[in-house]
Amino acid sequence: MCLVCERIEMIKKGVNPYFVKELETGYVVIGDNQHFYGYTLFLYKHHEEKAELFHLDLSERVKFLEEMTVVAEAVSRLLGLKR
Ligand SMILES: [Zn+2]
């Protein structure tokens, strides 16, 4: 099991302290390491089956990237990033 899948399993068990929010296609988590302030990840829910963007069907890819964009905007607003 890869690191991403391990983290997803922790979310499902309710023991991932970095878990923020579940969306339709993925999970929002705060990065373990905050070397970059606000470092946040959006983990694809079915990483065990499809670990690369190009593995996703077009409609699923579009939905995942749309949700990723929403997460990025939310984090940017929360942190007041100007870039
Ligand atoms: Zn995985």
PDB file of the backbone (N, CA, C, O) and the ligand in Angstrom, with CONECT records:
HET     ZN  A 101       1
ATOM      1  N   MET A   1       0.856  -1.197   0.000  1.00  0.00           N
ATOM      2  CA  MET A   1       0.000   0.000   0.000  1.00  0.00           C
ATOM      3  C   MET A   1       0.891   1.246   0.000  1.00  0.00           C
ATOM      4  O   MET A   1       1.841   1.334   0.778  1.00  0.00           O
ATOM      5  N   CYS A   2       0.586   2.191  -0.860  1.00  0.00           N
ATOM      6  CA  CYS A   2       1.417   3.397  -0.955  1.00  0.00           C
ATOM      7  C   CYS A   2       1.088   4.387   0.166  1.00  0.00           C
ATOM      8  O   CYS A   2       0.105   4.213   0.886  1.00  0.00           O
ATOM      9  N   LEU A   3       1.898   5.402   0.304  1.00  0.00           N
ATOM     10  CA  LEU A   3       1.729   6.381   1.378  1.00  0.00           C
ATOM     11  C   LEU A   3       0.379   7.093   1.280  1.00  0.00           C
ATOM     12  O   LEU A   3      -0.270   7.337   2.297  1.00  0.00           O
ATOM     13  N   VAL A   4      -0.041   7.424   0.065  1.00  0.00           N
ATOM     14  CA  VAL A   4      -1.325   8.108  -0.102  1.00  0.00           C
ATOM     15  C   VAL A   4      -2.461   7.199   0.369  1.00  0.00           C
ATOM     16  O   VAL A   4      -3.352   7.634   1.100  1.00  0.00           O
ATOM     17  N   CYS A   5      -2.421   5.944  -0.052  1.00  0.00           N
ATOM     18  CA  CYS A   5      -3.469   4.997   0.351  1.00  0.00           C
ATOM     19  C   CYS A   5      -3.454   4.763   1.865  1.00  0.00           C
ATOM     20  O   CYS A   5      -4.505   4.597   2.482  1.00  0.00           O
ATOM     21  N   GLU A   6      -2.265   4.750   2.451  1.00  0.00           N
ATOM     22  CA  GLU A   6      -2.169   4.612   3.915  1.00  0.00           C
ATOM     23  C   GLU A   6      -2.868   5.776   4.602  1.00  0.00           C
ATOM     24  O   GLU A   6      -3.596   5.593   5.577  1.00  0.00           O
ATOM     25  N   ARG A   7      -2.636   6.980   4.078  1.00  0.00           N
ATOM     26  CA  ARG A   7      -3.262   8.171   4.674  1.00  0.00           C
ATOM     27  C   ARG A   7      -4.775   8.145   4.499  1.00  0.00           C
ATOM     28  O   ARG A   7      -5.516   8.568   5.386  1.00  0.00           O
ATOM     29  N   ILE A   8      -5.234   7.643   3.347  1.00  0.00           N
ATOM     30  CA  ILE A   8      -6.675   7.533   3.112  1.00  0.00           C
ATOM     31  C   ILE A   8      -7.292   6.519   4.078  1.00  0.00           C
ATOM     32  O   ILE A   8      -8.381   6.745   4.605  1.00  0.00           O
ATOM     33  N   GLU A   9      -6.607   5.418   4.306  1.00  0.00           N
ATOM     34  CA  GLU A   9      -7.095   4.425   5.271  1.00  0.00           C
ATOM     35  C   GLU A   9      -7.195   5.042   6.663  1.00  0.00           C
ATOM     36  O   GLU A   9      -8.136   4.761   7.405  1.00  0.00           O
ATOM     37  N   MET A  10      -6.222   5.881   7.015  1.00  0.00           N
ATOM     38  CA  MET A  10      -6.265   6.560   8.316  1.00  0.00           C
ATOM     39  C   MET A  10      -7.479   7.481   8.410  1.00  0.00           C
ATOM     40  O   MET A  10      -8.109   7.591   9.462  1.00  0.00           O
ATOM     41  N   ILE A  11      -7.800   8.144   7.291  1.00  0.00           N
ATOM     42  CA  ILE A  11      -8.983   9.011   7.275  1.00  0.00           C
ATOM     43  C   ILE A  11     -10.231   8.168   7.514  1.00  0.00           C
ATOM     44  O   ILE A  11     -11.091   8.527   8.318  1.00  0.00           O
ATOM     45  N   LYS A  12     -10.319   7.043   6.806  1.00  0.00           N
ATOM     46  CA  LYS A  12     -11.499   6.169   6.940  1.00  0.00           C
ATOM     47  C   LYS A  12     -11.646   5.626   8.356  1.00  0.00           C
ATOM     48  O   LYS A  12     -12.760   5.378   8.818  1.00  0.00           O
ATOM     49  N   LYS A  13     -10.518   5.440   9.045  1.00  0.00           N
ATOM     50  CA  LYS A  13     -10.549   4.934  10.424  1.00  0.00           C
ATOM     51  C   LYS A  13     -10.708   6.062  11.441  1.00  0.00           C
ATOM     52  O   LYS A  13     -10.852   5.816  12.639  1.00  0.00           O
ATOM     53  N   GLY A  14     -10.680   7.313  10.945  1.00  0.00           N
ATOM     54  CA  GLY A  14     -10.835   8.456  11.836  1.00  0.00           C
ATOM     55  C   GLY A  14      -9.612   8.779  12.654  1.00  0.00           C
ATOM     56  O   GLY A  14      -9.719   9.375  13.726  1.00  0.00           O
ATOM     57  N   VAL A  15      -8.428   8.387  12.155  1.00  0.00           N
ATOM     58  CA  VAL A  15      -7.210   8.611  12.938  1.00  0.00           C
ATOM     59  C   VAL A  15      -6.166   9.461  12.203  1.00  0.00           C
ATOM     60  O   VAL A  15      -5.005   9.504  12.610  1.00  0.00           O
ATOM     61  N   ASN A  16      -6.568  10.123  11.144  1.00  0.00           N
ATOM     62  CA  ASN A  16      -5.612  10.995  10.422  1.00  0.00           C
ATOM     63  C   ASN A  16      -5.760  12.416  10.962  1.00  0.00           C
ATOM     64  O   ASN A  16      -6.759  13.078  10.680  1.00  0.00           O
ATOM     65  N   PRO A  17      -4.783  12.895  11.731  1.00  0.00           N
ATOM     66  CA  PRO A  17      -4.904  14.214  12.353  1.00  0.00           C
ATOM     67  C   PRO A  17      -4.823  15.366  11.350  1.00  0.00           C
ATOM     68  O   PRO A  17      -5.099  16.511  11.706  1.00  0.00           O
ATOM     69  N   TYR A  18      -4.452  15.081  10.118  1.00  0.00           N
ATOM     70  CA  TYR A  18      -4.311  16.131   9.104  1.00  0.00           C
ATOM     71  C   TYR A  18      -5.513  16.228   8.174  1.00  0.00           C
ATOM     72  O   TYR A  18      -5.551  17.082   7.288  1.00  0.00           O
ATOM     73  N   PHE A  19      -6.494  15.354   8.374  1.00  0.00           N
ATOM     74  CA  PHE A  19      -7.692  15.351   7.542  1.00  0.00           C
ATOM     75  C   PHE A  19      -8.521  16.604   7.799  1.00  0.00           C
ATOM     76  O   PHE A  19      -8.735  17.003   8.943  1.00  0.00           O
ATOM     77  N   VAL A  20      -8.992  17.226   6.690  1.00  0.00           N
ATOM     78  CA  VAL A  20      -9.796  18.444   6.798  1.00  0.00           C
ATOM     79  C   VAL A  20     -11.221  18.212   6.320  1.00  0.00           C
ATOM     80  O   VAL A  20     -12.177  18.504   7.039  1.00  0.00           O
ATOM     81  N   LYS A  21     -11.367  17.674   5.075  1.00  0.00           N
ATOM     82  CA  LYS A  21     -12.702  17.628   4.474  1.00  0.00           C
ATOM     83  C   LYS A  21     -12.754  16.569   3.384  1.00  0.00           C
ATOM     84  O   LYS A  21     -11.791  16.377   2.641  1.00  0.00           O
ATOM     85  N   GLU A  22     -13.885  15.887   3.297  1.00  0.00           N
ATOM     86  CA  GLU A  22     -14.118  14.938   2.203  1.00  0.00           C
ATOM     87  C   GLU A  22     -14.951  15.630   1.134  1.00  0.00           C
ATOM     88  O   GLU A  22     -15.976  16.242   1.433  1.00  0.00           O
ATOM     89  N   LEU A  23     -14.508  15.529  -0.108  1.00  0.00           N
ATOM     90  CA  LEU A  23     -15.295  16.016  -1.241  1.00  0.00           C
ATOM     91  C   LEU A  23     -15.710  14.801  -2.073  1.00  0.00           C
ATOM     92  O   LEU A  23     -15.425  13.665  -1.694  1.00  0.00           O
ATOM     93  N   GLU A  24     -16.377  15.034  -3.197  1.00  0.00           N
ATOM     94  CA  GLU A  24     -16.904  13.919  -3.987  1.00  0.00           C
ATOM     95  C   GLU A  24     -15.791  13.001  -4.504  1.00  0.00           C
ATOM     96  O   GLU A  24     -15.928  11.778  -4.476  1.00  0.00           O
ATOM     97  N   THR A  25     -14.687  13.597  -4.974  1.00  0.00           N
ATOM     98  CA  THR A  25     -13.640  12.768  -5.584  1.00  0.00           C
ATOM     99  C   THR A  25     -12.385  12.615  -4.727  1.00  0.00           C
ATOM    100  O   THR A  25     -11.483  11.861  -5.092  1.00  0.00           O
ATOM    101  N   GLY A  26     -12.313  13.307  -3.608  1.00  0.00           N
ATOM    102  CA  GLY A  26     -11.078  13.205  -2.837  1.00  0.00           C
ATOM    103  C   GLY A  26     -11.191  13.735  -1.420  1.00  0.00           C
ATOM    104  O   GLY A  26     -12.258  14.131  -0.950  1.00  0.00           O
ATOM    105  N   TYR A  27     -10.034  13.725  -0.758  1.00  0.00           N
ATOM    106  CA  TYR A  27      -9.938  14.175   0.627  1.00  0.00           C
ATOM    107  C   TYR A  27      -8.937  15.325   0.720  1.00  0.00           C
ATOM    108  O   TYR A  27      -7.848  15.262   0.150  1.00  0.00           O
ATOM    109  N   VAL A  28      -9.316  16.356   1.434  1.00  0.00           N
ATOM    110  CA  VAL A  28      -8.410  17.473   1.691  1.00  0.00           C
ATOM    111  C   VAL A  28      -7.632  17.164   2.966  1.00  0.00           C
ATOM    112  O   VAL A  28      -8.216  16.831   3.997  1.00  0.00           O
ATOM    113  N   VAL A  29      -6.311  17.277   2.884  1.00  0.00           N
ATOM    114  CA  VAL A  29      -5.466  17.093   4.064  1.00  0.00           C
ATOM    115  C   VAL A  29      -4.420  18.203   4.111  1.00  0.00           C
ATOM    116  O   VAL A  29      -3.957  18.692   3.080  1.00  0.00           O
ATOM    117  N   ILE A  30      -4.068  18.580   5.319  1.00  0.00           N
ATOM    118  CA  ILE A  30      -2.960  19.513   5.514  1.00  0.00           C
ATOM    119  C   ILE A  30      -1.663  18.715   5.397  1.00  0.00           C
ATOM    120  O   ILE A  30      -1.566  17.605   5.920  1.00  0.00           O
ATOM    121  N   GLY A  31      -0.684  19.271   4.723  1.00  0.00           N
ATOM    122  CA  GLY A  31       0.591  18.587   4.585  1.00  0.00           C
ATOM    123  C   GLY A  31       1.264  18.363   5.931  1.00  0.00           C
ATOM    124  O   GLY A  31       1.234  19.234   6.800  1.00  0.00           O
ATOM    125  N   ASP A  32       1.869  17.194   6.098  1.00  0.00           N
ATOM    126  CA  ASP A  32       2.569  16.872   7.347  1.00  0.00           C
ATOM    127  C   ASP A  32       3.633  17.919   7.646  1.00  0.00           C
ATOM    128  O   ASP A  32       3.850  18.316   8.791  1.00  0.00           O
ATOM    129  N   ASN A  33       4.285  18.347   6.572  1.00  0.00           N
ATOM    130  CA  ASN A  33       5.372  19.303   6.695  1.00  0.00           C
ATOM    131  C   ASN A  33       4.885  20.656   6.174  1.00  0.00           C
ATOM    132  O   ASN A  33       4.451  20.761   5.027  1.00  0.00           O
ATOM    133  N   GLN A  34       4.954  21.682   7.007  1.00  0.00           N
ATOM    134  CA  GLN A  34       4.504  23.023   6.609  1.00  0.00           C
ATOM    135  C   GLN A  34       5.689  23.912   6.250  1.00  0.00           C
ATOM    136  O   GLN A  34       5.689  25.112   6.525  1.00  0.00           O
ATOM    137  N   HIS A  35       6.694  23.306   5.634  1.00  0.00           N
ATOM    138  CA  HIS A  35       7.831  24.105   5.149  1.00  0.00           C
ATOM    139  C   HIS A  35       7.317  25.225   4.258  1.00  0.00           C
ATOM    140  O   HIS A  35       7.821  26.348   4.293  1.00  0.00           O
ATOM    141  N   PHE A  36       6.292  24.896   3.448  1.00  0.00           N
ATOM    142  CA  PHE A  36       5.597  25.909   2.652  1.00  0.00           C
ATOM    143  C   PHE A  36       4.270  26.176   3.357  1.00  0.00           C
ATOM    144  O   PHE A  36       3.401  25.306   3.420  1.00  0.00           O
ATOM    145  N   TYR A  37       4.127  27.388   3.885  1.00  0.00           N
ATOM    146  CA  TYR A  37       2.963  27.758   4.683  1.00  0.00           C
ATOM    147  C   TYR A  37       1.672  27.436   3.936  1.00  0.00           C
ATOM    148  O   TYR A  37       1.467  27.886   2.809  1.00  0.00           O
ATOM    149  N   GLY A  38       0.805  26.651   4.577  1.00  0.00           N
ATOM    150  CA  GLY A  38      -0.483  26.307   3.991  1.00  0.00           C
ATOM    151  C   GLY A  38      -0.460  25.115   3.059  1.00  0.00           C
ATOM    152  O   GLY A  38      -1.458  24.814   2.404  1.00  0.00           O
ATOM    153  N   TYR A  39       0.677  24.433   2.994  1.00  0.00           N
ATOM    154  CA  TYR A  39       0.796  23.280   2.098  1.00  0.00           C
ATOM    155  C   TYR A  39      -0.354  22.303   2.355  1.00  0.00           C
ATOM    156  O   TYR A  39      -0.486  21.746   3.444  1.00  0.00           O
ATOM    157  N   THR A  40      -1.174  22.113   1.331  1.00  0.00           N
ATOM    158  CA  THR A  40      -2.386  21.308   1.431  1.00  0.00           C
ATOM    159  C   THR A  40      -2.433  20.346   0.255  1.00  0.00           C
ATOM    160  O   THR A  40      -1.992  20.677  -0.845  1.00  0.00           O
ATOM    161  N   LEU A  41      -2.968  19.157   0.490  1.00  0.00           N
ATOM    162  CA  LEU A  41      -3.076  18.166  -0.572  1.00  0.00           C
ATOM    163  C   LEU A  41      -4.522  17.760  -0.768  1.00  0.00           C
ATOM    164  O   LEU A  41      -5.329  17.795   0.161  1.00  0.00           O
ATOM    165  N   PHE A  42      -4.829  17.376  -1.988  1.00  0.00           N
ATOM    166  CA  PHE A  42      -6.151  16.839  -2.304  1.00  0.00           C
ATOM    167  C   PHE A  42      -5.925  15.435  -2.851  1.00  0.00           C
ATOM    168  O   PHE A  42      -5.472  15.260  -3.982  1.00  0.00           O
ATOM    169  N   LEU A  43      -6.247  14.445  -2.035  1.00  0.00           N
ATOM    170  CA  LEU A  43      -5.949  13.041  -2.353  1.00  0.00           C
ATOM    171  C   LEU A  43      -7.117  12.417  -3.101  1.00  0.00           C
ATOM    172  O   LEU A  43      -8.259  12.469  -2.642  1.00  0.00           O
ATOM    173  N   TYR A  44      -6.828  11.832  -4.243  1.00  0.00           N
ATOM    174  CA  TYR A  44      -7.881  11.163  -5.008  1.00  0.00           C
ATOM    175  C   TYR A  44      -8.400   9.946  -4.234  1.00  0.00           C
ATOM    176  O   TYR A  44      -7.617   9.140  -3.732  1.00  0.00           O
ATOM    177  N   LYS A  45      -9.715   9.825  -4.145  1.00  0.00           N
ATOM    178  CA  LYS A  45     -10.332   8.794  -3.308  1.00  0.00           C
ATOM    179  C   LYS A  45      -9.970   7.372  -3.705  1.00  0.00           C
ATOM    180  O   LYS A  45      -9.847   6.494  -2.851  1.00  0.00           O
ATOM    181  N   HIS A  46      -9.798   7.148  -5.001  1.00  0.00           N
ATOM    182  CA  HIS A  46      -9.566   5.784  -5.464  1.00  0.00           C
ATOM    183  C   HIS A  46      -8.119   5.603  -5.923  1.00  0.00           C
ATOM    184  O   HIS A  46      -7.844   5.001  -6.960  1.00  0.00           O
ATOM    185  N   HIS A  47      -7.225   6.135  -5.132  1.00  0.00           N
ATOM    186  CA  HIS A  47      -5.805   6.088  -5.468  1.00  0.00           C
ATOM    187  C   HIS A  47      -5.300   4.658  -5.653  1.00  0.00           C
ATOM    188  O   HIS A  47      -4.377   4.414  -6.431  1.00  0.00           O
ATOM    189  N   GLU A  48      -5.911   3.717  -4.934  1.00  0.00           N
ATOM    190  CA  GLU A  48      -5.480   2.313  -5.031  1.00  0.00           C
ATOM    191  C   GLU A  48      -5.731   1.750  -6.426  1.00  0.00           C
ATOM    192  O   GLU A  48      -5.080   0.788  -6.835  1.00  0.00           O
ATOM    193  N   GLU A  49      -6.674   2.347  -7.159  1.00  0.00           N
ATOM    194  CA  GLU A  49      -7.009   1.875  -8.509  1.00  0.00           C
ATOM    195  C   GLU A  49      -6.369   2.738  -9.591  1.00  0.00           C
ATOM    196  O   GLU A  49      -5.908   2.235 -10.616  1.00  0.00           O
ATOM    197  N   LYS A  50      -6.349   4.040  -9.346  1.00  0.00           N
ATOM    198  CA  LYS A  50      -5.880   4.993 -10.351  1.00  0.00           C
ATOM    199  C   LYS A  50      -5.004   6.038  -9.666  1.00  0.00           C
ATOM    200  O   LYS A  50      -5.500   6.952  -9.008  1.00  0.00           O
ATOM    201  N   ALA A  51      -3.695   5.883  -9.836  1.00  0.00           N
ATOM    202  CA  ALA A  51      -2.754   6.728  -9.113  1.00  0.00           C
ATOM    203  C   ALA A  51      -2.237   7.908  -9.938  1.00  0.00           C
ATOM    204  O   ALA A  51      -1.500   8.750  -9.426  1.00  0.00           O
ATOM    205  N   GLU A  52      -2.618   7.966 -11.195  1.00  0.00           N
ATOM    206  CA  GLU A  52      -2.163   9.058 -12.053  1.00  0.00           C
ATOM    207  C   GLU A  52      -3.375   9.749 -12.688  1.00  0.00           C
ATOM    208  O   GLU A  52      -4.387   9.110 -12.975  1.00  0.00           O
ATOM    209  N   LEU A  53      -3.257  11.055 -12.902  1.00  0.00           N
ATOM    210  CA  LEU A  53      -4.372  11.790 -13.525  1.00  0.00           C
ATOM    211  C   LEU A  53      -4.785  11.179 -14.853  1.00  0.00           C
ATOM    212  O   LEU A  53      -5.972  11.106 -15.171  1.00  0.00           O
ATOM    213  N   PHE A  54      -3.808  10.744 -15.622  1.00  0.00           N
ATOM    214  CA  PHE A  54      -4.128  10.215 -16.945  1.00  0.00           C
ATOM    215  C   PHE A  54      -4.793   8.837 -16.890  1.00  0.00           C
ATOM    216  O   PHE A  54      -5.199   8.308 -17.925  1.00  0.00           O
ATOM    217  N   HIS A  55      -4.906   8.259 -15.709  1.00  0.00           N
ATOM    218  CA  HIS A  55      -5.645   7.002 -15.544  1.00  0.00           C
ATOM    219  C   HIS A  55      -7.146   7.250 -15.392  1.00  0.00           C
ATOM    220  O   HIS A  55      -7.952   6.341 -15.593  1.00  0.00           O
ATOM    221  N   LEU A  56      -7.513   8.465 -15.041  1.00  0.00           N
ATOM    222  CA  LEU A  56      -8.921   8.769 -14.785  1.00  0.00           C
ATOM    223  C   LEU A  56      -9.684   8.988 -16.086  1.00  0.00           C
ATOM    224  O   LEU A  56      -9.162   9.552 -17.047  1.00  0.00           O
ATOM    225  N   ASP A  57     -10.936   8.527 -16.091  1.00  0.00           N
ATOM    226  CA  ASP A  57     -11.815   8.852 -17.216  1.00  0.00           C
ATOM    227  C   ASP A  57     -11.951  10.371 -17.280  1.00  0.00           C
ATOM    228  O   ASP A  57     -11.788  11.058 -16.272  1.00  0.00           O
ATOM    229  N   LEU A  58     -12.247  10.883 -18.455  1.00  0.00           N
ATOM    230  CA  LEU A  58     -12.296  12.337 -18.642  1.00  0.00           C
ATOM    231  C   LEU A  58     -13.244  13.018 -17.659  1.00  0.00           C
ATOM    232  O   LEU A  58     -12.878  14.024 -17.051  1.00  0.00           O
ATOM    233  N   SER A  59     -14.449  12.489 -17.494  1.00  0.00           N
ATOM    234  CA  SER A  59     -15.415  13.144 -16.609  1.00  0.00           C
ATOM    235  C   SER A  59     -14.922  13.137 -15.155  1.00  0.00           C
ATOM    236  O   SER A  59     -15.102  14.120 -14.436  1.00  0.00           O
ATOM    237  N   GLU A  60     -14.307  12.045 -14.728  1.00  0.00           N
ATOM    238  CA  GLU A  60     -13.778  11.956 -13.362  1.00  0.00           C
ATOM    239  C   GLU A  60     -12.591  12.904 -13.194  1.00  0.00           C
ATOM    240  O   GLU A  60     -12.454  13.549 -12.154  1.00  0.00           O
ATOM    241  N   ARG A  61     -11.750  12.989 -14.193  1.00  0.00           N
ATOM    242  CA  ARG A  61     -10.591  13.882 -14.168  1.00  0.00           C
ATOM    243  C   ARG A  61     -11.044  15.335 -14.062  1.00  0.00           C
ATOM    244  O   ARG A  61     -10.491  16.112 -13.285  1.00  0.00           O
ATOM    245  N   VAL A  62     -12.048  15.690 -14.844  1.00  0.00           N
ATOM    246  CA  VAL A  62     -12.568  17.064 -14.825  1.00  0.00           C
ATOM    247  C   VAL A  62     -13.137  17.388 -13.447  1.00  0.00           C
ATOM    248  O   VAL A  62     -12.898  18.469 -12.911  1.00  0.00           O
ATOM    249  N   LYS A  63     -13.890  16.446 -12.876  1.00  0.00           N
ATOM    250  CA  LYS A  63     -14.484  16.668 -11.558  1.00  0.00           C
ATOM    251  C   LYS A  63     -13.397  16.795 -10.484  1.00  0.00           C
ATOM    252  O   LYS A  63     -13.469  17.668  -9.620  1.00  0.00           O
ATOM    253  N   PHE A  64     -12.399  15.922 -10.546  1.00  0.00           N
ATOM    254  CA  PHE A  64     -11.302  15.956  -9.570  1.00  0.00           C
ATOM    255  C   PHE A  64     -10.542  17.272  -9.659  1.00  0.00           C
ATOM    256  O   PHE A  64     -10.243  17.890  -8.637  1.00  0.00           O
ATOM    257  N   LEU A  65     -10.229  17.699 -10.872  1.00  0.00           N
ATOM    258  CA  LEU A  65      -9.479  18.946 -11.032  1.00  0.00           C
ATOM    259  C   LEU A  65     -10.315  20.156 -10.646  1.00  0.00           C
ATOM    260  O   LEU A  65      -9.777  21.140 -10.138  1.00  0.00           O
ATOM    261  N   GLU A  66     -11.613  20.097 -10.878  1.00  0.00           N
ATOM    262  CA  GLU A  66     -12.490  21.187 -10.459  1.00  0.00           C
ATOM    263  C   GLU A  66     -12.496  21.283  -8.932  1.00  0.00           C
ATOM    264  O   GLU A  66     -12.380  22.372  -8.370  1.00  0.00           O
ATOM    265  N   GLU A  67     -12.632  20.139  -8.272  1.00  0.00           N
ATOM    266  CA  GLU A  67     -12.628  20.155  -6.808  1.00  0.00           C
ATOM    267  C   GLU A  67     -11.260  20.594  -6.273  1.00  0.00           C
ATOM    268  O   GLU A  67     -11.182  21.311  -5.276  1.00  0.00           O
ATOM    269  N   MET A  68     -10.201  20.170  -6.929  1.00  0.00           N
ATOM    270  CA  MET A  68      -8.858  20.591  -6.520  1.00  0.00           C
ATOM    271  C   MET A  68      -8.731  22.117  -6.611  1.00  0.00           C
ATOM    272  O   MET A  68      -8.116  22.751  -5.754  1.00  0.00           O
ATOM    273  N   THR A  69      -9.312  22.684  -7.646  1.00  0.00           N
ATOM    274  CA  THR A  69      -9.270  24.135  -7.831  1.00  0.00           C
ATOM    275  C   THR A  69     -10.042  24.845  -6.724  1.00  0.00           C
ATOM    276  O   THR A  69      -9.609  25.884  -6.226  1.00  0.00           O
ATOM    277  N   VAL A  70     -11.182  24.285  -6.344  1.00  0.00           N
ATOM    278  CA  VAL A  70     -11.974  24.864  -5.256  1.00  0.00           C
ATOM    279  C   VAL A  70     -11.173  24.830  -3.956  1.00  0.00           C
ATOM    280  O   VAL A  70     -11.171  25.793  -3.189  1.00  0.00           O
ATOM    281  N   VAL A  71     -10.499  23.717  -3.722  1.00  0.00           N
ATOM    282  CA  VAL A  71      -9.667  23.584  -2.509  1.00  0.00           C
ATOM    283  C   VAL A  71      -8.552  24.626  -2.535  1.00  0.00           C
ATOM    284  O   VAL A  71      -8.298  25.289  -1.530  1.00  0.00           O
ATOM    285  N   ALA A  72      -7.890  24.771  -3.676  1.00  0.00           N
ATOM    286  CA  ALA A  72      -6.785  25.731  -3.788  1.00  0.00           C
ATOM    287  C   ALA A  72      -7.279  27.154  -3.515  1.00  0.00           C
ATOM    288  O   ALA A  72      -6.604  27.931  -2.839  1.00  0.00           O
ATOM    289  N   GLU A  73      -8.441  27.485  -4.037  1.00  0.00           N
ATOM    290  CA  GLU A  73      -8.984  28.836  -3.808  1.00  0.00           C
ATOM    291  C   GLU A  73      -9.330  29.028  -2.334  1.00  0.00           C
ATOM    292  O   GLU A  73      -9.061  30.084  -1.761  1.00  0.00           O
ATOM    293  N   ALA A  74      -9.919  28.014  -1.727  1.00  0.00           N
ATOM    294  CA  ALA A  74     -10.287  28.115  -0.308  1.00  0.00           C
ATOM    295  C   ALA A  74      -9.046  28.319   0.561  1.00  0.00           C
ATOM    296  O   ALA A  74      -9.040  29.161   1.459  1.00  0.00           O
ATOM    297  N   VAL A  75      -8.005  27.547   0.290  1.00  0.00           N
ATOM    298  CA  VAL A  75      -6.770  27.677   1.076  1.00  0.00           C
ATOM    299  C   VAL A  75      -6.160  29.058   0.851  1.00  0.00           C
ATOM    300  O   VAL A  75      -5.696  29.701   1.793  1.00  0.00           O
ATOM    301  N   SER A  76      -6.165  29.504  -0.399  1.00  0.00           N
ATOM    302  CA  SER A  76      -5.604  30.812  -0.709  1.00  0.00           C
ATOM    303  C   SER A  76      -6.347  31.922   0.036  1.00  0.00           C
ATOM    304  O   SER A  76      -5.731  32.832   0.591  1.00  0.00           O
ATOM    305  N   ARG A  77      -7.668  31.836   0.040  1.00  0.00           N
ATOM    306  CA  ARG A  77      -8.464  32.858   0.751  1.00  0.00           C
ATOM    307  C   ARG A  77      -8.244  32.781   2.251  1.00  0.00           C
ATOM    308  O   ARG A  77      -8.101  33.802   2.923  1.00  0.00           O
ATOM    309  N   LEU A  78      -8.218  31.557   2.769  1.00  0.00           N
ATOM    310  CA  LEU A  78      -8.026  31.362   4.206  1.00  0.00           C
ATOM    311  C   LEU A  78      -6.709  31.972   4.667  1.00  0.00           C
ATOM    312  O   LEU A  78      -6.642  32.605   5.720  1.00  0.00           O
ATOM    313  N   LEU A  79      -5.677  31.778   3.878  1.00  0.00           N
ATOM    314  CA  LEU A  79      -4.345  32.240   4.272  1.00  0.00           C
ATOM    315  C   LEU A  79      -4.044  33.654   3.787  1.00  0.00           C
ATOM    316  O   LEU A  79      -3.004  34.226   4.113  1.00  0.00           O
ATOM    317  N   GLY A  80      -4.968  34.209   3.004  1.00  0.00           N
ATOM    318  CA  GLY A  80      -4.749  35.560   2.515  1.00  0.00           C
ATOM    319  C   GLY A  80      -3.602  35.667   1.540  1.00  0.00           C
ATOM    320  O   GLY A  80      -2.915  36.688   1.490  1.00  0.00           O
ATOM    321  N   LEU A  81      -3.385  34.600   0.749  1.00  0.00           N
ATOM    322  CA  LEU A  81      -2.294  34.613  -0.216  1.00  0.00           C
ATOM    323  C   LEU A  81      -2.633  35.539  -1.370  1.00  0.00           C
ATOM    324  O   LEU A  81      -3.779  35.585  -1.816  1.00  0.00           O
ATOM    325  N   LYS A  82      -1.662  36.262  -1.848  1.00  0.00           N
ATOM    326  CA  LYS A  82      -1.900  37.268  -2.883  1.00  0.00           C
ATOM    327  C   LYS A  82      -1.395  36.831  -4.247  1.00  0.00           C
ATOM    328  O   LYS A  82      -1.673  37.500  -5.242  1.00  0.00           O
ATOM    329  N   ARG A  83      -0.664  35.733  -4.320  1.00  0.00           N
ATOM    330  CA  ARG A  83      -0.089  35.333  -5.598  1.00  0.00           C
ATOM    331  C   ARG A  83      -1.118  34.649  -6.469  1.00  0.00           C
ATOM    332  O   ARG A  83      -0.807  34.243  -7.589  1.00  0.00           O
TER     333      ARG A  83
HETATM  334 ZN    ZN A 101      -2.033   4.616  -3.413  1.00  0.00          ZN2+
END
